[in-house]
Amino acid sequence: MSKGKITKALKAIGLIIRRPVLLNRVLSEPEIWEKYVVSKYNLPSGLPVVDLEQIAGTDEFSIAPVTFLDGGSLPTDLSLLTGLAASIKECTYFEIGTWRGESVACISQNAKECFTLCLTDEEMEKRGVDKKIIKMHGMFSNKLNNVTQLRGDSRAFDYSSLSRKFDLIFIDGDHHYDYVLQDTKNIMKYLVHENSIVIWHDYGNTPEDVRFEVLAAILDGTSKGFHSKLFHVGHTKCAVMTNRALKSKKPAFPVVPDSYFEVELKKRFMSTEC
């Protein structure tokens, strides 16, 4: 190694020592996680892909509410969730990550019972979250009769206190490796039954760009016996784990579309109060 490179390396180490948070930034670099997944699991392009309509059981969807704002899910993500909920008789649903409550509000129309978990207001304040954002949490779901709002850190929440399993589980909390890993381990240990379907949001930065940090956490958080049941759902940012018999294809990006969606939008007004 040249003298210049050694000097740069020493400076970098010094910065990390003084500001340990920088280590997380280094470890979160996309290429680092991509190399990790390739070397450990040999998945250079991510999970095999299944069609949205195949797993959802329909090619026609009606979803509401959808705001198309930052932090929300794609319409195709919500279509996946609502389609799956509708395909399960008296579906019970659990999600990590409430935000505005759009996803659970959509699913609640097709599920018997829904639970959603997010941080307490106090914990969000400690983390410097803007009070306006805190106030918006659950604004679409907090008055729905079949939705139970749980509060707490998903990594430390006592899932055993629920004393039950769920048919459909959506992991959409913090998307850094350690959070996704612990969330995955927790739901696999406490909430999954033999036919549960698990969805991870933001498996992709976009439907065509794998987020390898999330993929690494999914693979590390599930046993090898489940890896053959993991898929990327086409046209969504979601990964899914299911026992359903599905026809998959190798991931190939950019995608050459062989179908498209027809969308009809209707705007609805609501109170500006959260």
C-alpha atoms as an extended CHARMM CRD file, in Angstrom:
* protein
*
       274  EXT
         1         1  MET       CA              0.0000000000        0.0000000000        0.0000000000  PROA      1               0.0000000000
         2         2  SER       CA              1.3110000000        3.4270000000       -0.9360000000  PROA      2               0.0000000000
         3         3  LYS       CA              2.1390000000        6.0700000000        1.6610000000  PROA      3               0.0000000000
         4         4  GLY       CA             -0.8060000000        8.1610000000        0.4110000000  PROA      4               0.0000000000
         5         5  LYS       CA             -3.3050000000        5.3250000000        0.8570000000  PROA      5               0.0000000000
         6         6  ILE       CA             -1.9410000000        4.5430000000        4.3110000000  PROA      6               0.0000000000
         7         7  THR       CA             -2.3860000000        8.1820000000        5.3070000000  PROA      7               0.0000000000
         8         8  LYS       CA             -5.9790000000        8.1950000000        4.0300000000  PROA      8               0.0000000000
         9         9  ALA       CA             -6.7340000000        4.9370000000        5.8540000000  PROA      9               0.0000000000
        10        10  LEU       CA             -5.3230000000        6.3090000000        9.1130000000  PROA      10              0.0000000000
        11        11  LYS       CA             -7.3920000000        9.4670000000        8.7330000000  PROA      11              0.0000000000
        12        12  ALA       CA            -10.5170000000        7.3900000000        8.1150000000  PROA      12              0.0000000000
        13        13  ILE       CA             -9.8520000000        5.2500000000       11.1860000000  PROA      13              0.0000000000
        14        14  GLY       CA             -9.2870000000        8.3880000000       13.2430000000  PROA      14              0.0000000000
        15        15  LEU       CA            -12.6260000000        9.8320000000       12.0800000000  PROA      15              0.0000000000
        16        16  ILE       CA            -14.4500000000        6.6090000000       12.9530000000  PROA      16              0.0000000000
        17        17  ILE       CA            -12.8650000000        6.5490000000       16.4180000000  PROA      17              0.0000000000
        18        18  ARG       CA            -13.9840000000       10.1340000000       17.0380000000  PROA      18              0.0000000000
        19        19  ARG       CA            -17.3910000000        9.5970000000       15.4180000000  PROA      19              0.0000000000
        20        20  PRO       CA            -18.3960000000        5.9000000000       15.6610000000  PROA      20              0.0000000000
        21        21  VAL       CA            -21.6080000000        6.6010000000       13.7060000000  PROA      21              0.0000000000
        22        22  LEU       CA            -19.4340000000        6.7880000000       10.5970000000  PROA      22              0.0000000000
        23        23  LEU       CA            -18.7880000000        3.0530000000       10.8980000000  PROA      23              0.0000000000
        24        24  ASN       CA            -22.4780000000        2.4100000000       10.2640000000  PROA      24              0.0000000000
        25        25  ARG       CA            -22.2500000000        4.5360000000        7.1320000000  PROA      25              0.0000000000
        26        26  VAL       CA            -19.3150000000        2.4780000000        5.8870000000  PROA      26              0.0000000000
        27        27  LEU       CA            -21.1310000000       -0.7710000000        6.5970000000  PROA      27              0.0000000000
        28        28  SER       CA            -24.2720000000        0.5630000000        4.9040000000  PROA      28              0.0000000000
        29        29  GLU       CA            -22.5630000000        1.1870000000        1.5930000000  PROA      29              0.0000000000
        30        30  PRO       CA            -24.6120000000       -0.7110000000       -1.0510000000  PROA      30              0.0000000000
        31        31  GLU       CA            -21.6120000000       -2.3850000000       -2.6640000000  PROA      31              0.0000000000
        32        32  ILE       CA            -20.4970000000       -3.8050000000        0.6990000000  PROA      32              0.0000000000
        33        33  TRP       CA            -23.8630000000       -5.5050000000        1.2230000000  PROA      33              0.0000000000
        34        34  GLU       CA            -24.0010000000       -6.6660000000       -2.3730000000  PROA      34              0.0000000000
        35        35  LYS       CA            -20.6180000000       -8.3790000000       -2.0090000000  PROA      35              0.0000000000
        36        36  TYR       CA            -21.7840000000       -9.9110000000        1.2790000000  PROA      36              0.0000000000
        37        37  VAL       CA            -24.9420000000      -11.4070000000       -0.2840000000  PROA      37              0.0000000000
        38        38  VAL       CA            -23.0500000000      -12.6730000000       -3.3170000000  PROA      38              0.0000000000
        39        39  SER       CA            -20.2650000000      -14.2830000000       -1.2800000000  PROA      39              0.0000000000
        40        40  LYS       CA            -22.5580000000      -15.8700000000        1.3300000000  PROA      40              0.0000000000
        41        41  TYR       CA            -25.6860000000      -16.6840000000       -0.6690000000  PROA      41              0.0000000000
        42        42  ASN       CA            -24.6720000000      -16.4350000000       -4.3500000000  PROA      42              0.0000000000
        43        43  LEU       CA            -27.5540000000      -14.1270000000       -5.2760000000  PROA      43              0.0000000000
        44        44  PRO       CA            -25.9070000000      -11.4540000000       -7.4480000000  PROA      44              0.0000000000
        45        45  SER       CA            -29.2340000000      -10.1870000000       -8.8060000000  PROA      45              0.0000000000
        46        46  GLY       CA            -31.3800000000      -10.8500000000       -5.7560000000  PROA      46              0.0000000000
        47        47  LEU       CA            -34.3020000000      -13.2070000000       -5.2320000000  PROA      47              0.0000000000
        48        48  PRO       CA            -36.2320000000      -15.0180000000       -7.9770000000  PROA      48              0.0000000000
        49        49  VAL       CA            -39.1780000000      -12.9900000000       -9.2390000000  PROA      49              0.0000000000
        50        50  VAL       CA            -42.8790000000      -13.8760000000       -9.1870000000  PROA      50              0.0000000000
        51        51  ASP       CA            -45.6870000000      -11.9530000000      -10.8620000000  PROA      51              0.0000000000
        52        52  LEU       CA            -47.8570000000       -9.7560000000       -8.6690000000  PROA      52              0.0000000000
        53        53  GLU       CA            -51.1310000000      -11.2030000000       -9.9690000000  PROA      53              0.0000000000
        54        54  GLN       CA            -49.9140000000      -14.7690000000       -9.4400000000  PROA      54              0.0000000000
        55        55  ILE       CA            -49.2830000000      -14.3980000000       -5.7170000000  PROA      55              0.0000000000
        56        56  ALA       CA            -52.1560000000      -11.9680000000       -5.0820000000  PROA      56              0.0000000000
        57        57  GLY       CA            -54.6030000000      -14.1970000000       -6.9420000000  PROA      57              0.0000000000
        58        58  THR       CA            -56.0660000000      -11.3790000000       -9.0440000000  PROA      58              0.0000000000
        59        59  ASP       CA            -55.0690000000       -8.8110000000      -11.6450000000  PROA      59              0.0000000000
        60        60  GLU       CA            -57.6240000000       -6.2000000000      -10.5740000000  PROA      60              0.0000000000
        61        61  PHE       CA            -57.0740000000       -4.1350000000       -7.4400000000  PROA      61              0.0000000000
        62        62  SER       CA            -58.8530000000       -1.3470000000       -5.6030000000  PROA      62              0.0000000000
        63        63  ILE       CA            -56.8190000000        0.4160000000       -2.9070000000  PROA      63              0.0000000000
        64        64  ALA       CA            -57.4930000000        3.3900000000       -0.6430000000  PROA      64              0.0000000000
        65        65  PRO       CA            -56.1670000000        5.4840000000        0.9920000000  PROA      65              0.0000000000
        66        66  VAL       CA            -53.0740000000        6.2820000000       -1.0650000000  PROA      66              0.0000000000
        67        67  THR       CA            -51.3090000000        9.6550000000       -0.6940000000  PROA      67              0.0000000000
        68        68  PHE       CA            -48.3170000000        9.1760000000       -3.0370000000  PROA      68              0.0000000000
        69        69  LEU       CA            -46.1670000000       10.9680000000       -0.4410000000  PROA      69              0.0000000000
        70        70  ASP       CA            -42.6840000000       10.2220000000        0.9200000000  PROA      70              0.0000000000
        71        71  GLY       CA            -42.3870000000        7.1860000000        3.1520000000  PROA      71              0.0000000000
        72        72  GLY       CA            -45.4620000000        5.4750000000        1.7670000000  PROA      72              0.0000000000
        73        73  SER       CA            -45.7840000000        2.2890000000       -0.2520000000  PROA      73              0.0000000000
        74        74  LEU       CA            -46.1830000000        2.0170000000       -4.0100000000  PROA      74              0.0000000000
        75        75  PRO       CA            -49.7280000000        1.3180000000       -5.2500000000  PROA      75              0.0000000000
        76        76  THR       CA            -48.4400000000       -2.0660000000       -6.4040000000  PROA      76              0.0000000000
        77        77  ASP       CA            -47.0920000000       -2.7730000000       -2.8890000000  PROA      77              0.0000000000
        78        78  LEU       CA            -50.5080000000       -2.0060000000       -1.4130000000  PROA      78              0.0000000000
        79        79  SER       CA            -52.2020000000       -4.0640000000       -4.1280000000  PROA      79              0.0000000000
        80        80  LEU       CA            -50.0330000000       -7.0250000000       -3.1370000000  PROA      80              0.0000000000
        81        81  LEU       CA            -51.0430000000       -6.6910000000        0.5140000000  PROA      81              0.0000000000
        82        82  THR       CA            -54.7460000000       -6.1610000000       -0.1200000000  PROA      82              0.0000000000
        83        83  GLY       CA            -54.8540000000       -8.9820000000       -2.6530000000  PROA      83              0.0000000000
        84        84  LEU       CA            -53.2200000000      -11.3850000000       -0.2220000000  PROA      84              0.0000000000
        85        85  ALA       CA            -55.5170000000      -10.3310000000        2.6360000000  PROA      85              0.0000000000
        86        86  ALA       CA            -58.5600000000      -10.8870000000        0.4240000000  PROA      86              0.0000000000
        87        87  SER       CA            -57.3140000000      -14.3670000000       -0.5170000000  PROA      87              0.0000000000
        88        88  ILE       CA            -57.1060000000      -15.4990000000        3.1310000000  PROA      88              0.0000000000
        89        89  LYS       CA            -60.3610000000      -16.2900000000        4.9170000000  PROA      89              0.0000000000
        90        90  GLU       CA            -60.7650000000      -14.0980000000        8.0120000000  PROA      90              0.0000000000
        91        91  CYS       CA            -57.2030000000      -12.8580000000        7.5670000000  PROA      91              0.0000000000
        92        92  THR       CA            -55.2750000000      -11.6850000000       10.6210000000  PROA      92              0.0000000000
        93        93  TYR       CA            -52.6430000000       -9.0700000000        9.8420000000  PROA      93              0.0000000000
        94        94  PHE       CA            -49.6110000000       -7.7090000000       11.6980000000  PROA      94              0.0000000000
        95        95  GLU       CA            -47.2640000000       -4.9540000000       10.5660000000  PROA      95              0.0000000000
        96        96  ILE       CA            -44.1480000000       -3.2650000000       11.8640000000  PROA      96              0.0000000000
        97        97  GLY       CA            -44.0330000000        0.4050000000       10.9090000000  PROA      97              0.0000000000
        98        98  THR       CA            -47.2700000000        2.4000000000       10.9340000000  PROA      98              0.0000000000
        99        99  TRP       CA            -46.3290000000        5.8650000000        9.6280000000  PROA      99              0.0000000000
       100       100  ARG       CA            -49.5210000000        7.5230000000        8.3420000000  PROA      100             0.0000000000
       101       101  GLY       CA            -51.4000000000        4.2240000000        8.5610000000  PROA      101             0.0000000000
       102       102  GLU       CA            -52.0500000000        3.9210000000        4.8280000000  PROA      102             0.0000000000
       103       103  SER       CA            -51.0760000000        0.2760000000        4.4940000000  PROA      103             0.0000000000
       104       104  VAL       CA            -53.0390000000       -1.0210000000        7.4770000000  PROA      104             0.0000000000
       105       105  ALA       CA            -56.0340000000        1.1150000000        6.4660000000  PROA      105             0.0000000000
       106       106  CYS       CA            -55.9870000000       -0.5100000000        3.0180000000  PROA      106             0.0000000000
       107       107  ILE       CA            -55.6010000000       -4.0230000000        4.3940000000  PROA      107             0.0000000000
       108       108  SER       CA            -58.2550000000       -3.5330000000        7.0980000000  PROA      108             0.0000000000
       109       109  GLN       CA            -60.9360000000       -3.5570000000        4.3920000000  PROA      109             0.0000000000
       110       110  ASN       CA            -60.0760000000       -7.1710000000        3.5530000000  PROA      110             0.0000000000
       111       111  ALA       CA            -58.7900000000       -8.4830000000        6.8980000000  PROA      111             0.0000000000
       112       112  LYS       CA            -60.6960000000       -9.5510000000        9.9790000000  PROA      112             0.0000000000
       113       113  GLU       CA            -58.2170000000       -8.1300000000       12.4650000000  PROA      113             0.0000000000
       114       114  CYS       CA            -55.1310000000       -5.9180000000       12.1500000000  PROA      114             0.0000000000
       115       115  PHE       CA            -52.2790000000       -4.9830000000       14.5040000000  PROA      115             0.0000000000
       116       116  THR       CA            -49.7080000000       -2.2960000000       13.7320000000  PROA      116             0.0000000000
       117       117  LEU       CA            -46.5850000000       -1.4540000000       15.7430000000  PROA      117             0.0000000000
       118       118  CYS       CA            -44.5970000000        1.7740000000       15.8440000000  PROA      118             0.0000000000
       119       119  LEU       CA            -42.4620000000        3.7600000000       18.2860000000  PROA      119             0.0000000000
       120       120  THR       CA            -44.0430000000        5.7230000000       21.1080000000  PROA      120             0.0000000000
       121       121  ASP       CA            -44.3290000000        9.4820000000       20.7070000000  PROA      121             0.0000000000
       122       122  GLU       CA            -41.7860000000        9.8900000000       23.5090000000  PROA      122             0.0000000000
       123       123  GLU       CA            -39.2440000000        7.6560000000       21.7970000000  PROA      123             0.0000000000
       124       124  MET       CA            -39.6730000000        9.4870000000       18.5070000000  PROA      124             0.0000000000
       125       125  GLU       CA            -39.1330000000       12.8040000000       20.3000000000  PROA      125             0.0000000000
       126       126  LYS       CA            -35.9130000000       11.4240000000       21.8310000000  PROA      126             0.0000000000
       127       127  ARG       CA            -34.7290000000       10.5270000000       18.3310000000  PROA      127             0.0000000000
       128       128  GLY       CA            -35.3700000000       14.0530000000       17.0980000000  PROA      128             0.0000000000
       129       129  VAL       CA            -38.4070000000       13.2890000000       14.9540000000  PROA      129             0.0000000000
       130       130  ASP       CA            -40.3210000000       16.4180000000       13.9900000000  PROA      130             0.0000000000
       131       131  LYS       CA            -43.4960000000       16.8830000000       16.0720000000  PROA      131             0.0000000000
       132       132  LYS       CA            -45.5690000000       17.3290000000       12.9220000000  PROA      132             0.0000000000
       133       133  ILE       CA            -44.4190000000       13.9180000000       11.7170000000  PROA      133             0.0000000000
       134       134  ILE       CA            -45.1460000000       12.3540000000       15.1120000000  PROA      134             0.0000000000
       135       135  LYS       CA            -48.6660000000       13.7750000000       15.0170000000  PROA      135             0.0000000000
       136       136  MET       CA            -49.3230000000       12.1890000000       11.6160000000  PROA      136             0.0000000000
       137       137  HSD       CA            -48.5450000000        8.6460000000       12.7710000000  PROA      137             0.0000000000
       138       138  GLY       CA            -51.6150000000        6.4680000000       12.2860000000  PROA      138             0.0000000000
       139       139  MET       CA            -53.7720000000        9.3070000000       10.9700000000  PROA      139             0.0000000000
       140       140  PHE       CA            -55.5450000000        6.9670000000        8.5100000000  PROA      140             0.0000000000
       141       141  SER       CA            -55.8740000000        4.0020000000       10.8570000000  PROA      141             0.0000000000
       142       142  ASN       CA            -56.2510000000        5.1670000000       14.4480000000  PROA      142             0.0000000000
       143       143  LYS       CA            -60.0670000000        5.2460000000       14.3220000000  PROA      143             0.0000000000
       144       144  LEU       CA            -60.6400000000        1.9430000000       12.5200000000  PROA      144             0.0000000000
       145       145  ASN       CA            -62.5160000000       -0.6290000000       14.6020000000  PROA      145             0.0000000000
       146       146  ASN       CA            -60.5160000000       -3.6650000000       13.4700000000  PROA      146             0.0000000000
       147       147  VAL       CA            -57.0770000000       -2.0450000000       13.8750000000  PROA      147             0.0000000000
       148       148  THR       CA            -55.1090000000       -2.2200000000       17.1370000000  PROA      148             0.0000000000
       149       149  GLN       CA            -52.2550000000        0.2830000000       17.4540000000  PROA      149             0.0000000000
       150       150  LEU       CA            -49.2780000000       -1.0540000000       19.4390000000  PROA      150             0.0000000000
       151       151  ARG       CA            -46.4390000000        1.2030000000       20.5460000000  PROA      151             0.0000000000
       152       152  GLY       CA            -42.8040000000        0.3470000000       21.1950000000  PROA      152             0.0000000000
       153       153  ASP       CA            -39.4050000000       -0.3580000000       19.6510000000  PROA      153             0.0000000000
       154       154  SER       CA            -39.8520000000       -3.3640000000       17.3540000000  PROA      154             0.0000000000
       155       155  ARG       CA            -36.5090000000       -4.8240000000       18.4600000000  PROA      155             0.0000000000
       156       156  ALA       CA            -37.5090000000       -4.8470000000       22.1400000000  PROA      156             0.0000000000
       157       157  PHE       CA            -41.2870000000       -5.3530000000       21.9160000000  PROA      157             0.0000000000
       158       158  ASP       CA            -42.6660000000       -8.3800000000       23.8160000000  PROA      158             0.0000000000
       159       159  TYR       CA            -44.2590000000      -10.3060000000       20.9480000000  PROA      159             0.0000000000
       160       160  SER       CA            -44.9920000000      -13.2540000000       23.2300000000  PROA      160             0.0000000000
       161       161  SER       CA            -47.5350000000      -11.0440000000       25.0230000000  PROA      161             0.0000000000
       162       162  LEU       CA            -49.7730000000      -11.2550000000       21.9520000000  PROA      162             0.0000000000
       163       163  SER       CA            -50.0910000000      -15.0440000000       22.4230000000  PROA      163             0.0000000000
       164       164  ARG       CA            -51.0750000000      -15.5940000000       18.8040000000  PROA      164             0.0000000000
       165       165  LYS       CA            -49.9060000000      -16.1030000000       15.2440000000  PROA      165             0.0000000000
       166       166  PHE       CA            -50.8250000000      -14.1030000000       12.1440000000  PROA      166             0.0000000000
       167       167  ASP       CA            -51.7390000000      -15.0100000000        8.5580000000  PROA      167             0.0000000000
       168       168  LEU       CA            -50.1300000000      -11.9860000000        6.9100000000  PROA      168             0.0000000000
       169       169  ILE       CA            -47.1460000000      -10.0470000000        8.2900000000  PROA      169             0.0000000000
       170       170  PHE       CA            -45.6460000000       -6.8540000000        6.8410000000  PROA      170             0.0000000000
       171       171  ILE       CA            -42.1840000000       -5.6930000000        7.9650000000  PROA      171             0.0000000000
       172       172  ASP       CA            -41.8200000000       -2.0110000000        7.1400000000  PROA      172             0.0000000000
       173       173  GLY       CA            -39.9470000000       -0.3890000000       10.0360000000  PROA      173             0.0000000000
       174       174  ASP       CA            -36.3520000000        0.8160000000       10.0760000000  PROA      174             0.0000000000
       175       175  HSD       CA            -34.6290000000       -0.6110000000        6.9880000000  PROA      175             0.0000000000
       176       176  HSD       CA            -31.0740000000       -0.8130000000        8.2960000000  PROA      176             0.0000000000
       177       177  TYR       CA            -29.6130000000       -4.2880000000        8.6060000000  PROA      177             0.0000000000
       178       178  ASP       CA            -29.7540000000       -4.6630000000       12.4010000000  PROA      178             0.0000000000
       179       179  TYR       CA            -33.4140000000       -3.6270000000       12.5680000000  PROA      179             0.0000000000
       180       180  VAL       CA            -34.5730000000       -5.8080000000        9.6720000000  PROA      180             0.0000000000
       181       181  LEU       CA            -32.5700000000       -8.7310000000       11.0680000000  PROA      181             0.0000000000
       182       182  GLN       CA            -34.0950000000       -8.4620000000       14.5480000000  PROA      182             0.0000000000
       183       183  ASP       CA            -37.6080000000       -7.7890000000       13.2250000000  PROA      183             0.0000000000
       184       184  THR       CA            -37.3170000000      -10.8780000000       11.0310000000  PROA      184             0.0000000000
       185       185  LYS       CA            -36.0790000000      -13.0770000000       13.8540000000  PROA      185             0.0000000000
       186       186  ASN       CA            -38.8290000000      -11.8540000000       16.1620000000  PROA      186             0.0000000000
       187       187  ILE       CA            -41.7030000000      -12.4800000000       13.7970000000  PROA      187             0.0000000000
       188       188  MET       CA            -40.3010000000      -15.8730000000       12.7900000000  PROA      188             0.0000000000
       189       189  LYS       CA            -40.0560000000      -16.8880000000       16.4440000000  PROA      189             0.0000000000
       190       190  TYR       CA            -43.3220000000      -15.4950000000       17.7740000000  PROA      190             0.0000000000
       191       191  LEU       CA            -45.8130000000      -14.6320000000       15.0170000000  PROA      191             0.0000000000
       192       192  VAL       CA            -45.4400000000      -17.0580000000       12.1120000000  PROA      192             0.0000000000
       193       193  HSD       CA            -47.5440000000      -20.2110000000       11.7100000000  PROA      193             0.0000000000
       194       194  GLU       CA            -47.0200000000      -22.8660000000        9.0460000000  PROA      194             0.0000000000
       195       195  ASN       CA            -49.0040000000      -20.9940000000        6.3790000000  PROA      195             0.0000000000
       196       196  SER       CA            -48.1090000000      -17.4200000000        7.2760000000  PROA      196             0.0000000000
       197       197  ILE       CA            -47.1020000000      -15.0860000000        4.4670000000  PROA      197             0.0000000000
       198       198  VAL       CA            -44.3980000000      -12.5420000000        5.3120000000  PROA      198             0.0000000000
       199       199  ILE       CA            -43.7800000000       -9.3860000000        3.2840000000  PROA      199             0.0000000000
       200       200  TRP       CA            -40.6890000000       -7.1800000000        3.6200000000  PROA      200             0.0000000000
       201       201  HSD       CA            -41.0270000000       -3.6470000000        2.2660000000  PROA      201             0.0000000000
       202       202  ASP       CA            -38.1080000000       -1.8130000000        0.6490000000  PROA      202             0.0000000000
       203       203  TYR       CA            -36.4010000000       -5.0330000000       -0.3820000000  PROA      203             0.0000000000
       204       204  GLY       CA            -35.8220000000       -2.8480000000       -3.4070000000  PROA      204             0.0000000000
       205       205  ASN       CA            -34.9660000000        0.8310000000       -3.5790000000  PROA      205             0.0000000000
       206       206  THR       CA            -37.1990000000        0.6060000000       -6.6460000000  PROA      206             0.0000000000
       207       207  PRO       CA            -38.8530000000       -2.4330000000       -8.2790000000  PROA      207             0.0000000000
       208       208  GLU       CA            -35.6650000000       -2.8130000000      -10.3420000000  PROA      208             0.0000000000
       209       209  ASP       CA            -32.9690000000       -1.9980000000       -7.7810000000  PROA      209             0.0000000000
       210       210  VAL       CA            -32.2910000000       -4.5700000000       -5.0310000000  PROA      210             0.0000000000
       211       211  ARG       CA            -31.5090000000       -3.1280000000       -1.6050000000  PROA      211             0.0000000000
       212       212  PHE       CA            -28.8600000000       -5.6570000000       -0.6120000000  PROA      212             0.0000000000
       213       213  GLU       CA            -28.6570000000       -4.5010000000        3.0030000000  PROA      213             0.0000000000
       214       214  VAL       CA            -32.3040000000       -5.5120000000        3.4710000000  PROA      214             0.0000000000
       215       215  LEU       CA            -31.8260000000       -8.7390000000        1.5060000000  PROA      215             0.0000000000
       216       216  ALA       CA            -28.8500000000       -9.6600000000        3.7080000000  PROA      216             0.0000000000
       217       217  ALA       CA            -30.9790000000       -9.1820000000        6.8300000000  PROA      217             0.0000000000
       218       218  ILE       CA            -33.8310000000      -11.2560000000        5.3870000000  PROA      218             0.0000000000
       219       219  LEU       CA            -31.5160000000      -14.1410000000        4.5190000000  PROA      219             0.0000000000
       220       220  ASP       CA            -29.6090000000      -13.9770000000        7.8100000000  PROA      220             0.0000000000
       221       221  GLY       CA            -32.8570000000      -13.7230000000        9.7860000000  PROA      221             0.0000000000
       222       222  THR       CA            -34.4910000000      -16.7900000000        8.2440000000  PROA      222             0.0000000000
       223       223  SER       CA            -33.2250000000      -20.3610000000        8.3350000000  PROA      223             0.0000000000
       224       224  LYS       CA            -31.9810000000      -22.0180000000        5.1360000000  PROA      224             0.0000000000
       225       225  GLY       CA            -35.1440000000      -24.0940000000        4.9870000000  PROA      225             0.0000000000
       226       226  PHE       CA            -37.1220000000      -20.9630000000        4.2160000000  PROA      226             0.0000000000
       227       227  HSD       CA            -34.7930000000      -19.5170000000        1.5780000000  PROA      227             0.0000000000
       228       228  SER       CA            -36.4230000000      -21.4660000000       -1.2560000000  PROA      228             0.0000000000
       229       229  LYS       CA            -39.7210000000      -19.8060000000       -0.2610000000  PROA      229             0.0000000000
       230       230  LEU       CA            -38.3910000000      -16.2670000000       -0.6690000000  PROA      230             0.0000000000
       231       231  PHE       CA            -39.2690000000      -14.2380000000       -3.7720000000  PROA      231             0.0000000000
       232       232  HSD       CA            -39.2610000000      -10.7090000000       -5.1290000000  PROA      232             0.0000000000
       233       233  VAL       CA            -42.7290000000       -9.6800000000       -6.2860000000  PROA      233             0.0000000000
       234       234  GLY       CA            -42.4460000000       -8.0450000000       -9.6960000000  PROA      234             0.0000000000
       235       235  HSD       CA            -43.4190000000       -4.3680000000      -10.0790000000  PROA      235             0.0000000000
       236       236  THR       CA            -43.1420000000       -3.9000000000       -6.2970000000  PROA      236             0.0000000000
       237       237  LYS       CA            -40.4310000000       -3.0590000000       -3.7790000000  PROA      237             0.0000000000
       238       238  CYS       CA            -41.4060000000       -6.1280000000       -1.7360000000  PROA      238             0.0000000000
       239       239  ALA       CA            -39.9260000000       -9.5090000000       -0.9210000000  PROA      239             0.0000000000
       240       240  VAL       CA            -42.2670000000      -12.2900000000        0.1600000000  PROA      240             0.0000000000
       241       241  MET       CA            -41.9940000000      -15.5900000000        2.0250000000  PROA      241             0.0000000000
       242       242  THR       CA            -44.7550000000      -18.0460000000        1.2500000000  PROA      242             0.0000000000
       243       243  ASN       CA            -45.5370000000      -21.7600000000        1.0920000000  PROA      243             0.0000000000
       244       244  ARG       CA            -47.7160000000      -21.2120000000       -1.9670000000  PROA      244             0.0000000000
       245       245  ALA       CA            -46.6230000000      -23.0050000000       -5.1260000000  PROA      245             0.0000000000
       246       246  LEU       CA            -45.3860000000      -20.2730000000       -7.4410000000  PROA      246             0.0000000000
       247       247  LYS       CA            -43.7200000000      -20.0950000000      -10.8210000000  PROA      247             0.0000000000
       248       248  SER       CA            -40.7100000000      -17.8150000000      -10.6110000000  PROA      248             0.0000000000
       249       249  LYS       CA            -38.1180000000      -16.4720000000      -13.0000000000  PROA      249             0.0000000000
       250       250  LYS       CA            -34.5640000000      -15.2840000000      -12.6590000000  PROA      250             0.0000000000
       251       251  PRO       CA            -34.2410000000      -11.5780000000      -11.8840000000  PROA      251             0.0000000000
       252       252  ALA       CA            -33.1570000000       -9.5010000000      -14.8670000000  PROA      252             0.0000000000
       253       253  PHE       CA            -32.7580000000       -5.7340000000      -14.7540000000  PROA      253             0.0000000000
       254       254  PRO       CA            -33.7390000000       -3.5740000000      -16.5010000000  PROA      254             0.0000000000
       255       255  VAL       CA            -37.0870000000       -5.3530000000      -16.8360000000  PROA      255             0.0000000000
       256       256  VAL       CA            -38.5550000000       -5.7850000000      -20.3170000000  PROA      256             0.0000000000
       257       257  PRO       CA            -42.2780000000       -5.4480000000      -19.4920000000  PROA      257             0.0000000000
       258       258  ASP       CA            -44.6720000000       -8.0080000000      -20.9350000000  PROA      258             0.0000000000
       259       259  SER       CA            -47.6860000000       -6.3610000000      -19.2750000000  PROA      259             0.0000000000
       260       260  TYR       CA            -48.7600000000       -3.0570000000      -17.7620000000  PROA      260             0.0000000000
       261       261  PHE       CA            -51.3300000000       -1.6860000000      -15.3120000000  PROA      261             0.0000000000
       262       262  GLU       CA            -54.3160000000        0.5160000000      -16.0080000000  PROA      262             0.0000000000
       263       263  VAL       CA            -54.8360000000        3.0900000000      -13.2410000000  PROA      263             0.0000000000
       264       264  GLU       CA            -57.8780000000        5.2080000000      -12.4090000000  PROA      264             0.0000000000
       265       265  LEU       CA            -57.4250000000        7.9360000000       -9.7710000000  PROA      265             0.0000000000
       266       266  LYS       CA            -60.1440000000        9.5710000000       -7.6910000000  PROA      266             0.0000000000
       267       267  LYS       CA            -59.2380000000       12.2860000000       -5.2200000000  PROA      267             0.0000000000
       268       268  ARG       CA            -60.9650000000       12.3200000000       -1.8400000000  PROA      268             0.0000000000
       269       269  PHE       CA            -60.8000000000       15.0960000000        0.7580000000  PROA      269             0.0000000000
       270       270  MET       CA            -60.3780000000       14.6700000000        4.5090000000  PROA      270             0.0000000000
       271       271  SER       CA            -59.9240000000       16.7950000000        7.5920000000  PROA      271             0.0000000000
       272       272  THR       CA            -56.4940000000       18.3980000000        7.8140000000  PROA      272             0.0000000000
       273       273  GLU       CA            -56.3720000000       17.5010000000       11.5110000000  PROA      273             0.0000000000
       274       274  CYS       CA            -54.3100000000       14.4260000000       12.3540000000  PROA      274             0.0000000000
